[in-house]
C-alpha cells in the first residue's frame, strides 16, 4: 500500500546540498513552481527578473533551491557588484561582452540607401559583426538584376537584398521577381521609405503623415510635421530616437532577421 506523508514541500526545495550560482545577465534558468524558463535580465536585492523567448518578463524571489539550471537544482544569488554590462543587444539578442568581430563573410546584405544601412547598423550592428556580415547600400534597386549577376551569389557567398515599398504590383515588386538565383534572397517592407519603419510613438507623433502623390515624400513629411525641410537633419533626428528593435515595426524586423539567417547559412535555399 502506498504511504503518504504530510510533508507537502516540493522535491526541489527539500534540504539537500545545492550549488549557489550568481544570477549573471543572460543565464537561462527555470522556476520549477511555474515552469517559467528565461534568461536573467536583472537582479535586485531579493529578486531576479527573467525574460522568456517571447519577451515576457517575470520577477521571482531569490529563495534557496529556487531554480533549475540545466535540470539541476540551484540557489541563485546576487552577482558581485561591478561595472554594469548590457544584457541584450539593440536587436534583442543576448549580448556577448568582449566578443570580437568575425572576419567578413563572402556573403552580403544589400539595402537601398544610406538611411536603411544606418538603421540596420544601429539595431543589428553587434549581431552583424559577430556573424561577419557586411551591409552595403545601392542608392536604388532599378538595376538590381545586373547587380545580382555581377555579385554572382553562390553556396558560400549568399546575397540578401532589402527593398523599400515591396508591394505586389509595384515597380519594386517586378524587379524583385526578376531575381531568380537560388543563392539570392530579395525581401522587403511595405513602407514608402525606411523612415516609416520607425514607430511613430518613438518620435512622439501619432502617425506618419500622408503625403500627396507626386510630392517628394520626405520633404512632405517634414512639412507636415513642422520640421525644417532638411531631410538629412530630419533623418538624424529620427535615427537618434531609435534605441532598440522595440522602436521598429515588425514588418521590417522580420525581414532583416530573415536576411541575416539566409546569409549566414541558417535560412533555406
C-alpha positions as a printed NumPy array, in Angstrom:
array([[  0.   ,   0.   ,   0.   ],
       [  1.358,   3.441,  -0.977],
       [  2.398,   5.559,   2.004],
       [  1.538,   9.252,   2.067],
       [  3.244,  11.971,   4.036],
       [  2.013,  15.248,   5.401],
       [  5.148,  16.974,   4.068],
       [  3.968,  18.888,   1.007],
       [  7.298,  20.631,   0.351],
       [  8.148,  20.378,  -3.376],
       [ 11.076,  17.997,  -4.031],
       [ 13.32 ,  20.777,  -5.38 ],
       [ 13.001,  22.681,  -2.081],
       [ 13.79 ,  19.833,   0.296],
       [ 17.064,  20.012,   2.193],
       [ 19.962,  18.843,   0.067],
       [ 23.339,  20.302,  -0.835],
       [ 22.902,  22.558,  -3.842],
       [ 25.343,  24.932,  -5.521],
       [ 24.983,  28.683,  -5.41 ],
       [ 25.066,  30.327,  -8.831],
       [ 25.432,  34.035,  -9.496],
       [ 22.42 ,  35.413, -11.371],
       [ 24.536,  36.887, -14.146],
       [ 22.751,  38.554, -17.098],
       [ 21.956,  36.037, -19.824],
       [ 21.934,  32.987, -17.515],
       [ 18.986,  30.765, -18.515],
       [ 17.122,  29.074, -15.652],
       [ 13.701,  27.607, -14.903],
       [ 11.449,  28.381, -11.95 ],
       [ 10.005,  24.906, -11.219],
       [  6.869,  26.064,  -9.467],
       [  5.545,  27.819, -12.56 ],
       [  7.621,  26.201, -15.289],
       [  8.703,  29.655, -16.451],
       [ 12.054,  29.467, -18.255],
       [ 14.032,  32.528, -19.226],
       [ 17.267,  34.482, -19.229],
       [ 18.277,  36.671, -16.317],
       [ 17.901,  40.335, -17.272],
       [ 18.072,  41.888, -13.824],
       [ 18.829,  41.068, -10.215],
       [ 17.904,  43.31 ,  -7.315],
       [ 18.093,  42.725,  -3.585],
       [ 15.936,  39.658,  -3.022],
       [ 14.518,  39.27 ,  -6.544],
       [ 15.556,  38.192, -10.029],
       [ 13.862,  39.114, -13.321],
       [ 13.69 ,  36.574, -16.149],
       [ 12.752,  37.081, -19.801],
       [ 11.468,  34.166, -21.875],
       [ 11.956,  33.685, -25.614],
       [  8.741,  35.58 , -26.332],
       [  9.96 ,  38.662, -24.469],
       [  7.714,  38.122, -21.434],
       [  9.149,  39.203, -18.072],
       [  8.584,  37.58 , -14.658],
       [ 10.024,  38.563, -11.283],
       [ 10.835,  35.818,  -8.753],
       [ 12.217,  35.884,  -5.211],
       [ 15.785,  34.69 ,  -4.67 ],
       [ 14.842,  31.732,  -2.495],
       [ 17.161,  28.846,  -1.577],
       [ 16.903,  25.924,  -4.005],
       [ 14.506,  28.026,  -6.046],
       [ 15.609,  27.36 ,  -9.654],
       [ 16.723,  24.717, -12.107],
       [ 19.867,  25.205, -14.168],
       [ 20.229,  22.628, -16.946],
       [ 17.991,  20.35 , -14.894],
       [ 19.943,  20.775, -11.622],
       [ 18.541,  22.462,  -8.535],
       [ 20.484,  25.639,  -7.711],
       [ 20.265,  28.64 ,  -5.447],
       [ 20.566,  31.885,  -7.35 ],
       [ 22.465,  34.632,  -5.582],
       [ 23.004,  38.253,  -6.473],
       [ 26.218,  38.595,  -8.535],
       [ 29.124,  40.627,  -7.171],
       [ 28.755,  44.328,  -7.863],
       [ 30.763,  45.633, -10.781],
       [ 30.505,  47.765, -13.899],
       [ 27.078,  47.401, -15.493],
       [ 27.083,  45.476, -18.732],
       [ 24.345,  45.366, -21.347],
       [ 22.444,  42.084, -21.258],
       [ 20.906,  42.486, -24.706],
       [ 21.944,  43.995, -27.998],
       [ 19.718,  46.583, -29.666],
       [ 18.215,  43.763, -31.753],
       [ 17.158,  41.844, -28.633],
       [ 19.872,  39.176, -28.863],
       [ 21.807,  38.141, -25.757],
       [ 24.891,  40.376, -25.586],
       [ 28.332,  38.731, -25.768],
       [ 30.653,  41.077, -23.84 ],
       [ 34.16 ,  41.224, -25.286],
       [ 33.271,  39.3  , -28.439],
       [ 35.467,  40.134, -31.414],
       [ 34.125,  40.828, -34.862],
       [ 34.283,  37.823, -37.141],
       [ 36.23 ,  38.036, -40.408],
       [ 33.772,  39.227, -43.056],
       [ 31.894,  36.539, -44.953],
       [ 31.792,  36.481, -48.724],
       [ 28.025,  36.897, -48.483],
       [ 26.493,  40.35 , -48.223],
       [ 23.283,  42.17 , -47.418],
       [ 22.347,  44.999, -49.773],
       [ 19.885,  47.719, -48.8  ],
       [ 18.507,  50.522, -50.934],
       [ 20.031,  53.6  , -49.37 ],
       [ 22.26 ,  55.111, -46.722],
       [ 19.388,  55.627, -44.284],
       [ 18.478,  51.933, -44.499],
       [ 22.11 ,  50.978, -43.87 ],
       [ 22.404,  53.297, -40.864],
       [ 19.216,  51.954, -39.299],
       [ 20.291,  48.332, -39.781],
       [ 23.695,  49.13 , -38.287],
       [ 22.193,  50.833, -35.243],
       [ 19.868,  47.953, -34.358],
       [ 21.705,  44.884, -35.698],
       [ 25.308,  46.106, -35.779],
       [ 26.523,  43.956, -32.856],
       [ 24.914,  40.835, -34.35 ],
       [ 26.302,  41.525, -37.806],
       [ 29.854,  41.954, -36.534],
       [ 29.717,  38.682, -34.594],
       [ 28.34 ,  36.911, -37.705],
       [ 30.78 ,  38.62 , -40.075],
       [ 28.047,  40.07 , -42.303],
       [ 28.702,  43.297, -44.207],
       [ 25.81 ,  45.596, -45.182],
       [ 26.147,  47.798, -48.279],
       [ 23.731,  50.288, -49.845],
       [ 22.807,  50.602, -53.514],
       [ 21.096,  54.01 , -53.958],
       [ 18.096,  52.322, -55.552],
       [ 17.223,  48.918, -56.989],
       [ 16.354,  49.744, -60.619],
       [ 19.458,  47.802, -61.766],
       [ 19.086,  45.004, -59.218],
       [ 19.181,  42.078, -61.704],
       [ 22.524,  43.23 , -63.122],
       [ 23.839,  43.959, -59.606],
       [ 22.982,  40.413, -58.527],
       [ 24.555,  38.979, -61.675],
       [ 27.747,  40.942, -61.038],
       [ 27.876,  39.739, -57.436],
       [ 27.469,  36.128, -58.672],
       [ 25.992,  34.641, -55.477],
       [ 26.768,  31.021, -54.656],
       [ 26.504,  28.478, -51.825],
       [ 29.379,  30.122, -49.929],
       [ 28.534,  33.692, -50.911],
       [ 24.841,  34.301, -50.427],
       [ 23.29 ,  37.649, -51.194],
       [ 20.367,  39.164, -49.309],
       [ 18.582,  42.296, -50.523],
       [ 16.198,  44.532, -48.562],
       [ 13.823,  46.567, -50.736],
       [ 11.664,  49.529, -49.739],
       [  7.969,  49.563, -50.696],
       [  7.882,  45.922, -51.786],
       [  4.151,  45.658, -52.505],
       [  2.515,  43.391, -55.124],
       [  2.031,  45.197, -58.436],
       [  4.66 ,  47.887, -57.839],
       [  7.82 ,  48.505, -59.842],
       [  9.847,  47.23 , -56.89 ],
       [  7.833,  44.008, -56.865],
       [  8.501,  43.36 , -60.547],
       [ 12.213,  43.998, -60.094],
       [ 12.401,  41.628, -57.128],
       [ 10.549,  38.927, -59.066],
       [ 13.188,  39.116, -61.818],
       [ 15.933,  37.908, -59.463],
       [ 15.948,  34.122, -59.778],
       [ 19.234,  32.942, -58.25 ],
       [ 18.643,  30.318, -55.566],
       [ 21.525,  31.862, -53.62 ],
       [ 19.973,  35.338, -53.538],
       [ 17.016,  36.344, -51.384],
       [ 15.091,  39.565, -52.033],
       [ 12.654,  40.644, -49.315],
       [ 11.141,  43.971, -48.387],
       [  8.859,  46.028, -46.227],
       [  5.677,  47.812, -47.363],
       [  6.747,  51.344, -46.417],
       [  7.475,  54.073, -48.979],
       [ 10.741,  54.77 , -47.173],
       [ 12.552,  53.188, -44.243],
       [ 11.628,  56.273, -42.179],
       [  8.121,  54.818, -41.871],
       [  9.516,  51.619, -40.345],
       [ 10.244,  53.618, -37.182],
       [  7.224,  53.525, -34.887],
       [  5.532,  56.944, -34.586],
       [  5.487,  56.583, -30.79 ],
       [  9.29 ,  56.597, -30.755],
       [  9.146,  60.09 , -32.266],
       [  6.296,  61.371, -30.15 ],
       [  3.882,  61.636, -33.085],
       [  0.504,  59.95 , -33.549],
       [  1.19 ,  58.65 , -37.046],
       [  3.251,  59.248, -40.14 ],
       [  1.575,  61.907, -42.311],
       [  0.083,  61.107, -45.697],
       [  1.935,  62.9  , -48.476],
       [  0.05 ,  63.679, -51.717],
       [  1.132,  61.646, -54.738],
       [  3.657,  63.48 , -56.873],
       [  5.247,  65.301, -53.928],
       [  8.638,  64.266, -52.581],
       [  7.7  ,  62.034, -49.653],
       [ 10.46 ,  63.022, -47.23 ],
       [ 10.039,  66.735, -47.879],
       [  6.289,  66.339, -47.468],
       [  6.77 ,  64.575, -44.134],
       [  8.996,  67.38 , -42.845],
       [  6.47 ,  69.979, -43.975],
       [  3.512,  68.163, -42.408],
       [  5.276,  67.68 , -39.079],
       [  6.55 ,  71.246, -38.953],
       [ 10.176,  70.171, -39.206],
       [ 12.749,  72.192, -41.175],
       [ 12.756,  70.917, -44.759],
       [ 16.181,  69.392, -44.381],
       [ 15.794,  65.657, -44.903],
       [ 19.328,  64.875, -43.741],
       [ 18.773,  66.593, -40.398],
       [ 15.309,  65.04 , -40.128],
       [ 16.756,  61.567, -40.577],
       [ 19.396,  62.137, -37.898],
       [ 16.593,  63.157, -35.528],
       [ 14.611,  60.034, -36.398],
       [ 17.641,  57.767, -36.02 ],
       [ 18.514,  59.29 , -32.653],
       [ 15.122,  58.224, -31.28 ],
       [ 15.662,  54.564, -32.187],
       [ 17.037,  52.771, -29.133],
       [ 16.325,  49.149, -29.992],
       [ 14.201,  46.793, -32.064],
       [ 11.204,  47.822, -29.956],
       [ 11.161,  51.159, -31.811],
       [ 10.753,  49.48 , -35.214],
       [  7.741,  47.998, -36.975],
       [  7.601,  44.179, -37.155],
       [  7.357,  44.311, -40.965],
       [ 10.977,  45.489, -41.021],
       [ 12.218,  43.435, -38.08 ],
       [ 11.175,  40.129, -39.566],
       [ 12.705,  40.844, -42.945],
       [ 16.112,  41.854, -41.602],
       [ 16.246,  38.798, -39.348],
       [ 15.308,  36.659, -42.344],
       [ 18.172,  38.099, -44.392],
       [ 20.72 ,  37.578, -41.624],
       [ 19.638,  33.941, -41.245],
       [ 19.84 ,  33.44 , -45.016],
       [ 23.274,  34.99 , -45.495],
       [ 24.774,  33.164, -42.508],
       [ 23.511,  29.835, -43.808],
       [ 20.593,  29.336, -41.391],
       [ 17.945,  30.157, -43.979],
       [ 16.696,  27.714, -46.595],
       [ 17.637,  27.941, -50.252]])
